[in-house]
């Protein structure tokens, strides 16, 4: 009498890497309140997507990294627009105030 072998166990589902999750969180923060986080999210998500393509990171994080990448781009654009707004209109306000002061 042979002992039957146990049935094969289901493979554990992979979870997203911590870098993909961090990129997503920074991307959300970059959109909502802290735009300086957006370029960091863009960079981290880009590196994570590259690592996934090369097989160095779990493929389960691809969607999360993609969302972090997109949010990072949008947040970076918002940051650039905000800086232009501050520089241009802030500078104009200072020049106007100096011109009226004389």
PDB file as gemmi writes it, atoms N, CA and C in Angstrom:
CRYST1    1.000    1.000    1.000  90.00  90.00  90.00 P 1                      
ATOM      1  N   UNK A   1       0.841  -1.167   0.000  1.00  0.00           N  
ATOM      2  CA  UNK A   1       0.000   0.000   0.000  1.00  0.00           C  
ATOM      3  C   UNK A   1       0.892   1.237   0.000  1.00  0.00           C  
ATOM      4  N   UNK A   2       0.624   2.064  -0.959  1.00  0.00           N  
ATOM      5  CA  UNK A   2       1.391   3.298  -1.054  1.00  0.00           C  
ATOM      6  C   UNK A   2       0.598   4.437  -0.448  1.00  0.00           C  
ATOM      7  N   UNK A   3       1.314   5.325   0.108  1.00  0.00           N  
ATOM      8  CA  UNK A   3       0.675   6.499   0.707  1.00  0.00           C  
ATOM      9  C   UNK A   3       0.507   7.544  -0.387  1.00  0.00           C  
ATOM     10  N   UNK A   4      -0.732   8.019  -0.551  1.00  0.00           N  
ATOM     11  CA  UNK A   4      -0.927   9.023  -1.604  1.00  0.00           C  
ATOM     12  C   UNK A   4      -0.219  10.329  -1.230  1.00  0.00           C  
ATOM     13  N   UNK A   5       0.323  10.941  -2.244  1.00  0.00           N  
ATOM     14  CA  UNK A   5       1.007  12.203  -1.990  1.00  0.00           C  
ATOM     15  C   UNK A   5      -0.038  13.298  -1.765  1.00  0.00           C  
ATOM     16  N   UNK A   6       0.316  14.278  -0.962  1.00  0.00           N  
ATOM     17  CA  UNK A   6      -0.657  15.352  -0.707  1.00  0.00           C  
ATOM     18  C   UNK A   6      -0.914  16.146  -1.988  1.00  0.00           C  
ATOM     19  N   UNK A   7      -2.105  16.689  -2.101  1.00  0.00           N  
ATOM     20  CA  UNK A   7      -2.395  17.468  -3.310  1.00  0.00           C  
ATOM     21  C   UNK A   7      -1.503  18.704  -3.360  1.00  0.00           C  
ATOM     22  N   UNK A   8      -1.177  19.138  -4.564  1.00  0.00           N  
ATOM     23  CA  UNK A   8      -0.322  20.327  -4.654  1.00  0.00           C  
ATOM     24  C   UNK A   8      -1.037  21.534  -4.063  1.00  0.00           C  
ATOM     25  N   UNK A   9      -0.265  22.310  -3.352  1.00  0.00           N  
ATOM     26  CA  UNK A   9      -0.849  23.511  -2.744  1.00  0.00           C  
ATOM     27  C   UNK A   9      -0.875  24.637  -3.772  1.00  0.00           C  
ATOM     28  N   UNK A  10      -1.827  25.480  -3.606  1.00  0.00           N  
ATOM     29  CA  UNK A  10      -1.931  26.629  -4.508  1.00  0.00           C  
ATOM     30  C   UNK A  10      -0.774  27.578  -4.223  1.00  0.00           C  
ATOM     31  N   UNK A  11      -0.248  28.148  -5.262  1.00  0.00           N  
ATOM     32  CA  UNK A  11       0.852  29.096  -5.102  1.00  0.00           C  
ATOM     33  C   UNK A  11       0.347  30.342  -4.387  1.00  0.00           C  
ATOM     34  N   UNK A  12       1.175  30.833  -3.512  1.00  0.00           N  
ATOM     35  CA  UNK A  12       0.810  32.052  -2.797  1.00  0.00           C  
ATOM     36  C   UNK A  12       0.765  33.212  -3.793  1.00  0.00           C  
ATOM     37  N   UNK A  13      -0.293  34.009  -3.744  1.00  0.00           N  
ATOM     38  CA  UNK A  13      -0.348  35.147  -4.664  1.00  0.00           C  
ATOM     39  C   UNK A  13       0.751  36.156  -4.304  1.00  0.00           C  
ATOM     40  N   UNK A  14       1.353  36.679  -5.328  1.00  0.00           N  
ATOM     41  CA  UNK A  14       2.390  37.676  -5.102  1.00  0.00           C  
ATOM     42  C   UNK A  14       1.745  38.990  -4.699  1.00  0.00           C  
ATOM     43  N   UNK A  15       2.452  39.719  -3.893  1.00  0.00           N  
ATOM     44  CA  UNK A  15       1.976  41.051  -3.533  1.00  0.00           C  
ATOM     45  C   UNK A  15       2.915  42.076  -4.141  1.00  0.00           C  
ATOM     46  N   UNK A  16       2.416  43.280  -4.237  1.00  0.00           N  
ATOM     47  CA  UNK A  16       3.209  44.361  -4.818  1.00  0.00           C  
ATOM     48  C   UNK A  16       4.387  44.679  -3.905  1.00  0.00           C  
ATOM     49  N   UNK A  17       5.450  45.139  -4.489  1.00  0.00           N  
ATOM     50  CA  UNK A  17       6.624  45.491  -3.694  1.00  0.00           C  
ATOM     51  C   UNK A  17       6.360  46.778  -2.914  1.00  0.00           C  
ATOM     52  N   UNK A  18       7.159  46.975  -1.906  1.00  0.00           N  
ATOM     53  CA  UNK A  18       6.999  48.181  -1.088  1.00  0.00           C  
ATOM     54  C   UNK A  18       7.326  49.434  -1.891  1.00  0.00           C  
ATOM     55  N   UNK A  19       8.214  49.323  -2.891  1.00  0.00           N  
ATOM     56  CA  UNK A  19       8.551  50.498  -3.693  1.00  0.00           C  
ATOM     57  C   UNK A  19       7.361  50.918  -4.557  1.00  0.00           C  
ATOM     58  N   UNK A  20       6.598  49.964  -5.083  1.00  0.00           N  
ATOM     59  CA  UNK A  20       5.416  50.309  -5.879  1.00  0.00           C  
ATOM     60  C   UNK A  20       4.367  50.989  -5.002  1.00  0.00           C  
ATOM     61  N   UNK A  21       4.184  50.477  -3.806  1.00  0.00           N  
ATOM     62  CA  UNK A  21       3.206  51.067  -2.890  1.00  0.00           C  
ATOM     63  C   UNK A  21       3.656  52.458  -2.457  1.00  0.00           C  
ATOM     64  N   UNK A  22       4.941  52.616  -2.186  1.00  0.00           N  
ATOM     65  CA  UNK A  22       5.470  53.927  -1.807  1.00  0.00           C  
ATOM     66  C   UNK A  22       5.286  54.939  -2.928  1.00  0.00           C  
ATOM     67  N   UNK A  23       5.526  54.511  -4.167  1.00  0.00           N  
ATOM     68  CA  UNK A  23       5.335  55.405  -5.314  1.00  0.00           C  
ATOM     69  C   UNK A  23       3.876  55.827  -5.427  1.00  0.00           C  
ATOM     70  N   UNK A  24       2.960  54.900  -5.176  1.00  0.00           N  
ATOM     71  CA  UNK A  24       1.537  55.233  -5.223  1.00  0.00           C  
ATOM     72  C   UNK A  24       1.176  56.246  -4.143  1.00  0.00           C  
ATOM     73  N   UNK A  25       1.642  56.020  -2.930  1.00  0.00           N  
ATOM     74  CA  UNK A  25       1.340  56.938  -1.830  1.00  0.00           C  
ATOM     75  C   UNK A  25       1.928  58.318  -2.098  1.00  0.00           C  
ATOM     76  N   UNK A  26       3.161  58.367  -2.579  1.00  0.00           N  
ATOM     77  CA  UNK A  26       3.772  59.659  -2.893  1.00  0.00           C  
ATOM     78  C   UNK A  26       3.053  60.344  -4.048  1.00  0.00           C  
ATOM     79  N   UNK A  27       2.579  59.562  -5.025  1.00  0.00           N  
ATOM     80  CA  UNK A  27       1.814  60.141  -6.123  1.00  0.00           C  
ATOM     81  C   UNK A  27       0.518  60.761  -5.650  1.00  0.00           C  
ATOM     82  N   UNK A  28      -0.164  60.084  -4.734  1.00  0.00           N  
ATOM     83  CA  UNK A  28      -1.408  60.635  -4.173  1.00  0.00           C  
ATOM     84  C   UNK A  28      -1.106  61.906  -3.388  1.00  0.00           C  
ATOM     85  N   UNK A  29      -0.061  61.874  -2.563  1.00  0.00           N  
ATOM     86  CA  UNK A  29       0.318  63.071  -1.813  1.00  0.00           C  
ATOM     87  C   UNK A  29       0.718  64.205  -2.742  1.00  0.00           C  
ATOM     88  N   UNK A  30       1.369  63.860  -3.843  1.00  0.00           N  
ATOM     89  CA  UNK A  30       1.780  64.867  -4.811  1.00  0.00           C  
ATOM     90  C   UNK A  30       0.615  65.556  -5.486  1.00  0.00           C  
ATOM     91  N   UNK A  31      -0.497  64.862  -5.618  1.00  0.00           N  
ATOM     92  CA  UNK A  31      -1.697  65.464  -6.211  1.00  0.00           C  
ATOM     93  C   UNK A  31      -2.480  66.253  -5.163  1.00  0.00           C  
ATOM     94  N   UNK A  32      -2.604  65.680  -3.976  1.00  0.00           N  
ATOM     95  CA  UNK A  32      -3.511  66.233  -2.968  1.00  0.00           C  
ATOM     96  C   UNK A  32      -2.922  67.415  -2.212  1.00  0.00           C  
ATOM     97  N   UNK A  33      -1.710  67.254  -1.671  1.00  0.00           N  
ATOM     98  CA  UNK A  33      -1.267  68.306  -0.756  1.00  0.00           C  
ATOM     99  C   UNK A  33       0.202  68.698  -0.870  1.00  0.00           C  
ATOM    100  N   UNK A  34       1.051  67.818  -1.260  1.00  0.00           N  
ATOM    101  CA  UNK A  34       2.491  68.093  -1.192  1.00  0.00           C  
ATOM    102  C   UNK A  34       3.114  67.810  -2.553  1.00  0.00           C  
ATOM    103  N   UNK A  35       3.088  68.797  -3.423  1.00  0.00           N  
ATOM    104  CA  UNK A  35       3.509  68.583  -4.804  1.00  0.00           C  
ATOM    105  C   UNK A  35       4.975  68.189  -4.942  1.00  0.00           C  
ATOM    106  N   UNK A  36       5.793  68.459  -3.962  1.00  0.00           N  
ATOM    107  CA  UNK A  36       7.197  68.087  -4.056  1.00  0.00           C  
ATOM    108  C   UNK A  36       7.370  66.569  -4.038  1.00  0.00           C  
ATOM    109  N   UNK A  37       6.362  65.838  -3.575  1.00  0.00           N  
ATOM    110  CA  UNK A  37       6.417  64.374  -3.572  1.00  0.00           C  
ATOM    111  C   UNK A  37       6.206  63.792  -4.969  1.00  0.00           C  
ATOM    112  N   UNK A  38       5.592  64.544  -5.861  1.00  0.00           N  
ATOM    113  CA  UNK A  38       5.233  64.022  -7.175  1.00  0.00           C  
ATOM    114  C   UNK A  38       6.442  63.611  -8.023  1.00  0.00           C  
ATOM    115  N   UNK A  39       7.481  64.439  -8.148  1.00  0.00           N  
ATOM    116  CA  UNK A  39       8.627  63.976  -8.941  1.00  0.00           C  
ATOM    117  C   UNK A  39       9.298  62.740  -8.349  1.00  0.00           C  
ATOM    118  N   UNK A  40       9.277  62.622  -7.022  1.00  0.00           N  
ATOM    119  CA  UNK A  40       9.849  61.452  -6.361  1.00  0.00           C  
ATOM    120  C   UNK A  40       9.026  60.220  -6.709  1.00  0.00           C  
ATOM    121  N   UNK A  41       7.699  60.367  -6.693  1.00  0.00           N  
ATOM    122  CA  UNK A  41       6.815  59.257  -7.068  1.00  0.00           C  
ATOM    123  C   UNK A  41       7.044  58.846  -8.516  1.00  0.00           C  
ATOM    124  N   UNK A  42       7.182  59.818  -9.388  1.00  0.00           N  
ATOM    125  CA  UNK A  42       7.425  59.547 -10.809  1.00  0.00           C  
ATOM    126  C   UNK A  42       8.712  58.733 -10.977  1.00  0.00           C  
ATOM    127  N   UNK A  43       9.766  59.167 -10.301  1.00  0.00           N  
ATOM    128  CA  UNK A  43      11.059  58.494 -10.384  1.00  0.00           C  
ATOM    129  C   UNK A  43      10.981  57.067  -9.827  1.00  0.00           C  
ATOM    130  N   UNK A  44      10.400  56.935  -8.637  1.00  0.00           N  
ATOM    131  CA  UNK A  44      10.319  55.618  -8.002  1.00  0.00           C  
ATOM    132  C   UNK A  44       9.462  54.656  -8.822  1.00  0.00           C  
ATOM    133  N   UNK A  45       8.334  55.135  -9.324  1.00  0.00           N  
ATOM    134  CA  UNK A  45       7.452  54.273 -10.115  1.00  0.00           C  
ATOM    135  C   UNK A  45       8.116  53.865 -11.422  1.00  0.00           C  
ATOM    136  N   UNK A  46       8.857  54.773 -12.027  1.00  0.00           N  
ATOM    137  CA  UNK A  46       9.564  54.440 -13.258  1.00  0.00           C  
ATOM    138  C   UNK A  46      10.605  53.346 -13.001  1.00  0.00           C  
ATOM    139  N   UNK A  47      11.349  53.469 -11.910  1.00  0.00           N  
ATOM    140  CA  UNK A  47      12.328  52.441 -11.553  1.00  0.00           C  
ATOM    141  C   UNK A  47      11.654  51.109 -11.248  1.00  0.00           C  
ATOM    142  N   UNK A  48      10.516  51.156 -10.582  1.00  0.00           N  
ATOM    143  CA  UNK A  48       9.801  49.924 -10.238  1.00  0.00           C  
ATOM    144  C   UNK A  48       9.255  49.243 -11.490  1.00  0.00           C  
ATOM    145  N   UNK A  49       8.711  50.011 -12.405  1.00  0.00           N  
ATOM    146  CA  UNK A  49       8.203  49.434 -13.654  1.00  0.00           C  
ATOM    147  C   UNK A  49       9.335  48.790 -14.444  1.00  0.00           C  
ATOM    148  N   UNK A  50      10.512  49.415 -14.425  1.00  0.00           N  
ATOM    149  CA  UNK A  50      11.678  48.843 -15.099  1.00  0.00           C  
ATOM    150  C   UNK A  50      12.089  47.536 -14.423  1.00  0.00           C  
ATOM    151  N   UNK A  51      12.065  47.513 -13.096  1.00  0.00           N  
ATOM    152  CA  UNK A  51      12.422  46.304 -12.352  1.00  0.00           C  
ATOM    153  C   UNK A  51      11.426  45.180 -12.627  1.00  0.00           C  
ATOM    154  N   UNK A  52      10.158  45.508 -12.769  1.00  0.00           N  
ATOM    155  CA  UNK A  52       9.149  44.493 -13.072  1.00  0.00           C  
ATOM    156  C   UNK A  52       9.394  43.913 -14.461  1.00  0.00           C  
ATOM    157  N   UNK A  53       9.678  44.785 -15.431  1.00  0.00           N  
ATOM    158  CA  UNK A  53       9.950  44.297 -16.796  1.00  0.00           C  
ATOM    159  C   UNK A  53      11.181  43.398 -16.834  1.00  0.00           C  
ATOM    160  N   UNK A  54      12.177  43.695 -16.007  1.00  0.00           N  
ATOM    161  CA  UNK A  54      13.403  42.907 -15.973  1.00  0.00           C  
ATOM    162  C   UNK A  54      13.295  41.683 -15.068  1.00  0.00           C  
ATOM    163  N   UNK A  55      12.174  41.526 -14.370  1.00  0.00           N  
ATOM    164  CA  UNK A  55      11.968  40.365 -13.516  1.00  0.00           C  
ATOM    165  C   UNK A  55      12.568  40.481 -12.132  1.00  0.00           C  
ATOM    166  N   UNK A  56      13.002  41.654 -11.735  1.00  0.00           N  
ATOM    167  CA  UNK A  56      13.598  41.844 -10.407  1.00  0.00           C  
ATOM    168  C   UNK A  56      12.571  42.199  -9.344  1.00  0.00           C  
ATOM    169  N   UNK A  57      11.343  42.481  -9.745  1.00  0.00           N  
ATOM    170  CA  UNK A  57      10.279  42.840  -8.795  1.00  0.00           C  
ATOM    171  C   UNK A  57       9.030  42.044  -9.167  1.00  0.00           C  
ATOM    172  N   UNK A  58       8.152  41.806  -8.200  1.00  0.00           N  
ATOM    173  CA  UNK A  58       6.943  41.024  -8.496  1.00  0.00           C  
ATOM    174  C   UNK A  58       6.027  41.739  -9.487  1.00  0.00           C  
ATOM    175  N   UNK A  59       5.494  40.962 -10.402  1.00  0.00           N  
ATOM    176  CA  UNK A  59       4.618  41.518 -11.440  1.00  0.00           C  
ATOM    177  C   UNK A  59       3.304  42.027 -10.870  1.00  0.00           C  
ATOM    178  N   UNK A  60       2.954  41.628  -9.655  1.00  0.00           N  
ATOM    179  CA  UNK A  60       1.701  42.075  -9.053  1.00  0.00           C  
ATOM    180  C   UNK A  60       1.688  43.574  -8.802  1.00  0.00           C  
ATOM    181  N   UNK A  61       2.846  44.211  -8.771  1.00  0.00           N  
ATOM    182  CA  UNK A  61       2.921  45.643  -8.513  1.00  0.00           C  
ATOM    183  C   UNK A  61       2.849  46.497  -9.763  1.00  0.00           C  
ATOM    184  N   UNK A  62       2.665  45.890 -10.931  1.00  0.00           N  
ATOM    185  CA  UNK A  62       2.670  46.649 -12.187  1.00  0.00           C  
ATOM    186  C   UNK A  62       1.573  47.711 -12.208  1.00  0.00           C  
ATOM    187  N   UNK A  63       0.359  47.349 -11.836  1.00  0.00           N  
ATOM    188  CA  UNK A  63      -0.747  48.312 -11.855  1.00  0.00           C  
ATOM    189  C   UNK A  63      -0.543  49.436 -10.855  1.00  0.00           C  
ATOM    190  N   UNK A  64      -0.082  49.073  -9.675  1.00  0.00           N  
ATOM    191  CA  UNK A  64       0.156  50.081  -8.637  1.00  0.00           C  
ATOM    192  C   UNK A  64       1.269  51.028  -9.067  1.00  0.00           C  
ATOM    193  N   UNK A  65       2.322  50.465  -9.644  1.00  0.00           N  
ATOM    194  CA  UNK A  65       3.434  51.297 -10.111  1.00  0.00           C  
ATOM    195  C   UNK A  65       2.985  52.210 -11.255  1.00  0.00           C  
ATOM    196  N   UNK A  66       2.125  51.698 -12.124  1.00  0.00           N  
ATOM    197  CA  UNK A  66       1.625  52.518 -13.234  1.00  0.00           C  
ATOM    198  C   UNK A  66       0.800  53.692 -12.723  1.00  0.00           C  
ATOM    199  N   UNK A  67      -0.048  53.444 -11.736  1.00  0.00           N  
ATOM    200  CA  UNK A  67      -0.851  54.533 -11.162  1.00  0.00           C  
ATOM    201  C   UNK A  67       0.058  55.552 -10.477  1.00  0.00           C  
ATOM    202  N   UNK A  68       1.063  55.089  -9.737  1.00  0.00           N  
ATOM    203  CA  UNK A  68       2.020  55.995  -9.109  1.00  0.00           C  
ATOM    204  C   UNK A  68       2.777  56.806 -10.144  1.00  0.00           C  
ATOM    205  N   UNK A  69       3.113  56.170 -11.263  1.00  0.00           N  
ATOM    206  CA  UNK A  69       3.811  56.845 -12.363  1.00  0.00           C  
ATOM    207  C   UNK A  69       2.952  57.964 -12.944  1.00  0.00           C  
ATOM    208  N   UNK A  70       1.691  57.658 -13.227  1.00  0.00           N  
ATOM    209  CA  UNK A  70       0.776  58.651 -13.815  1.00  0.00           C  
ATOM    210  C   UNK A  70       0.515  59.792 -12.829  1.00  0.00           C  
ATOM    211  N   UNK A  71       0.253  59.446 -11.572  1.00  0.00           N  
ATOM    212  CA  UNK A  71       0.025  60.493 -10.571  1.00  0.00           C  
ATOM    213  C   UNK A  71       1.278  61.341 -10.375  1.00  0.00           C  
ATOM    214  N   UNK A  72       2.450  60.723 -10.455  1.00  0.00           N  
ATOM    215  CA  UNK A  72       3.693  61.471 -10.346  1.00  0.00           C  
ATOM    216  C   UNK A  72       3.861  62.471 -11.477  1.00  0.00           C  
ATOM    217  N   UNK A  73       3.502  62.062 -12.695  1.00  0.00           N  
ATOM    218  CA  UNK A  73       3.578  62.979 -13.836  1.00  0.00           C  
ATOM    219  C   UNK A  73       2.603  64.135 -13.659  1.00  0.00           C  
ATOM    220  N   UNK A  74       1.365  63.817 -13.308  1.00  0.00           N  
ATOM    221  CA  UNK A  74       0.353  64.870 -13.133  1.00  0.00           C  
ATOM    222  C   UNK A  74       0.761  65.822 -12.013  1.00  0.00           C  
ATOM    223  N   UNK A  75       1.217  65.270 -10.888  1.00  0.00           N  
ATOM    224  CA  UNK A  75       1.656  66.108  -9.776  1.00  0.00           C  
ATOM    225  C   UNK A  75       2.854  66.970 -10.120  1.00  0.00           C  
ATOM    226  N   UNK A  76       3.769  66.446 -10.934  1.00  0.00           N  
ATOM    227  CA  UNK A  76       4.930  67.224 -11.352  1.00  0.00           C  
ATOM    228  C   UNK A  76       4.501  68.376 -12.252  1.00  0.00           C  
ATOM    229  N   UNK A  77       3.546  68.127 -13.125  1.00  0.00           N  
ATOM    230  CA  UNK A  77       3.019  69.207 -13.975  1.00  0.00           C  
ATOM    231  C   UNK A  77       2.356  70.274 -13.111  1.00  0.00           C  
ATOM    232  N   UNK A  78       1.583  69.845 -12.113  1.00  0.00           N  
ATOM    233  CA  UNK A  78       0.954  70.809 -11.204  1.00  0.00           C  
ATOM    234  C   UNK A  78       2.012  71.603 -10.440  1.00  0.00           C  
ATOM    235  N   UNK A  79       3.079  70.936 -10.021  1.00  0.00           N  
ATOM    236  CA  UNK A  79       4.170  71.617  -9.324  1.00  0.00           C  
ATOM    237  C   UNK A  79       4.821  72.659 -10.229  1.00  0.00           C  
ATOM    238  N   UNK A  80       5.066  72.290 -11.479  1.00  0.00           N  
ATOM    239  CA  UNK A  80       5.684  73.237 -12.408  1.00  0.00           C  
ATOM    240  C   UNK A  80       4.769  74.439 -12.651  1.00  0.00           C  
ATOM    241  N   UNK A  81       3.478  74.181 -12.830  1.00  0.00           N  
ATOM    242  CA  UNK A  81       2.534  75.291 -13.025  1.00  0.00           C  
ATOM    243  C   UNK A  81       2.476  76.185 -11.794  1.00  0.00           C  
ATOM    244  N   UNK A  82       2.512  75.573 -10.616  1.00  0.00           N  
ATOM    245  CA  UNK A  82       2.482  76.333  -9.370  1.00  0.00           C  
ATOM    246  C   UNK A  82       3.736  77.211  -9.253  1.00  0.00           C  
ATOM    247  N   UNK A  83       4.902  76.639  -9.602  1.00  0.00           N  
ATOM    248  CA  UNK A  83       6.139  77.414  -9.530  1.00  0.00           C  
ATOM    249  C   UNK A  83       6.140  78.566 -10.527  1.00  0.00           C  
ATOM    250  N   UNK A  84       5.634  78.337 -11.727  1.00  0.00           N  
ATOM    251  CA  UNK A  84       5.538  79.416 -12.718  1.00  0.00           C  
ATOM    252  C   UNK A  84       4.584  80.495 -12.212  1.00  0.00           C  
ATOM    253  N   UNK A  85       3.461  80.071 -11.640  1.00  0.00           N  
ATOM    254  CA  UNK A  85       2.489  81.015 -11.106  1.00  0.00           C  
ATOM    255  C   UNK A  85       3.123  81.886 -10.013  1.00  0.00           C  
ATOM    256  N   UNK A  86       3.802  81.242  -9.070  1.00  0.00           N  
ATOM    257  CA  UNK A  86       4.441  81.968  -7.972  1.00  0.00           C  
ATOM    258  C   UNK A  86       5.544  82.887  -8.500  1.00  0.00           C  
ATOM    259  N   UNK A  87       6.374  82.363  -9.389  1.00  0.00           N  
ATOM    260  CA  UNK A  87       7.490  83.152  -9.904  1.00  0.00           C  
ATOM    261  C   UNK A  87       6.989  84.335 -10.726  1.00  0.00           C  
ATOM    262  N   UNK A  88       6.074  84.080 -11.653  1.00  0.00           N  
ATOM    263  CA  UNK A  88       5.628  85.143 -12.542  1.00  0.00           C  
ATOM    264  C   UNK A  88       4.749  86.160 -11.809  1.00  0.00           C  
ATOM    265  N   UNK A  89       3.683  85.679 -11.196  1.00  0.00           N  
ATOM    266  CA  UNK A  89       2.760  86.617 -10.554  1.00  0.00           C  
ATOM    267  C   UNK A  89       3.300  87.144  -9.233  1.00  0.00           C  
ATOM    268  N   UNK A  90       4.078  86.332  -8.532  1.00  0.00           N  
ATOM    269  CA  UNK A  90       4.716  86.824  -7.314  1.00  0.00           C  
ATOM    270  C   UNK A  90       5.750  87.882  -7.631  1.00  0.00           C  
ATOM    271  N   UNK A  91       6.533  87.631  -8.674  1.00  0.00           N  
ATOM    272  CA  UNK A  91       7.522  88.618  -9.108  1.00  0.00           C  
ATOM    273  C   UNK A  91       6.863  89.884  -9.610  1.00  0.00           C  
ATOM    274  N   UNK A  92       5.758  89.739 -10.329  1.00  0.00           N  
ATOM    275  CA  UNK A  92       5.030  90.909 -10.822  1.00  0.00           C  
ATOM    276  C   UNK A  92       4.448  91.711  -9.654  1.00  0.00           C  
ATOM    277  N   UNK A  93       3.974  91.018  -8.635  1.00  0.00           N  
ATOM    278  CA  UNK A  93       3.423  91.713  -7.479  1.00  0.00           C  
ATOM    279  C   UNK A  93       4.503  92.513  -6.760  1.00  0.00           C  
ATOM    280  N   UNK A  94       5.689  91.944  -6.647  1.00  0.00           N  
ATOM    281  CA  UNK A  94       6.789  92.650  -5.990  1.00  0.00           C  
ATOM    282  C   UNK A  94       7.198  93.872  -6.809  1.00  0.00           C  
ATOM    283  N   UNK A  95       7.319  93.691  -8.123  1.00  0.00           N  
ATOM    284  CA  UNK A  95       7.691  94.822  -8.980  1.00  0.00           C  
ATOM    285  C   UNK A  95       6.629  95.916  -8.943  1.00  0.00           C  
ATOM    286  N   UNK A  96       5.370  95.518  -8.931  1.00  0.00           N  
ATOM    287  CA  UNK A  96       4.282  96.492  -8.860  1.00  0.00           C  
ATOM    288  C   UNK A  96       4.329  97.241  -7.533  1.00  0.00           C  
ATOM    289  N   UNK A  97       4.557  96.499  -6.459  1.00  0.00           N  
ATOM    290  CA  UNK A  97       4.644  97.139  -5.136  1.00  0.00           C  
ATOM    291  C   UNK A  97       5.832  98.088  -5.073  1.00  0.00           C  
ATOM    292  N   UNK A  98       6.960  97.714  -5.644  1.00  0.00           N  
ATOM    293  CA  UNK A  98       8.113  98.597  -5.646  1.00  0.00           C  
ATOM    294  C   UNK A  98       7.865  99.833  -6.513  1.00  0.00           C  
ATOM    295  N   UNK A  99       7.177  99.643  -7.620  1.00  0.00           N  
ATOM    296  CA  UNK A  99       6.872 100.776  -8.505  1.00  0.00           C  
ATOM    297  C   UNK A  99       5.903 101.744  -7.856  1.00  0.00           C  
ATOM    298  N   UNK A 100       4.984 101.269  -7.063  1.00  0.00           N  
ATOM    299  CA  UNK A 100       4.012 102.143  -6.415  1.00  0.00           C  
ATOM    300  C   UNK A 100       4.589 102.792  -5.170  1.00  0.00           C  
ATOM    301  N   UNK A 101       5.642 102.244  -4.650  1.00  0.00           N  
ATOM    302  CA  UNK A 101       6.242 102.749  -3.431  1.00  0.00           C  
ATOM    303  C   UNK A 101       6.972 104.070  -3.676  1.00  0.00           C  
ATOM    304  N   UNK A 102       7.441 104.296  -4.875  1.00  0.00           N  
ATOM    305  CA  UNK A 102       8.216 105.502  -5.181  1.00  0.00           C  
ATOM    306  C   UNK A 102       7.383 106.718  -5.180  1.00  0.00           C  
TER     307      UNK A 102                                                      
END                                                                             
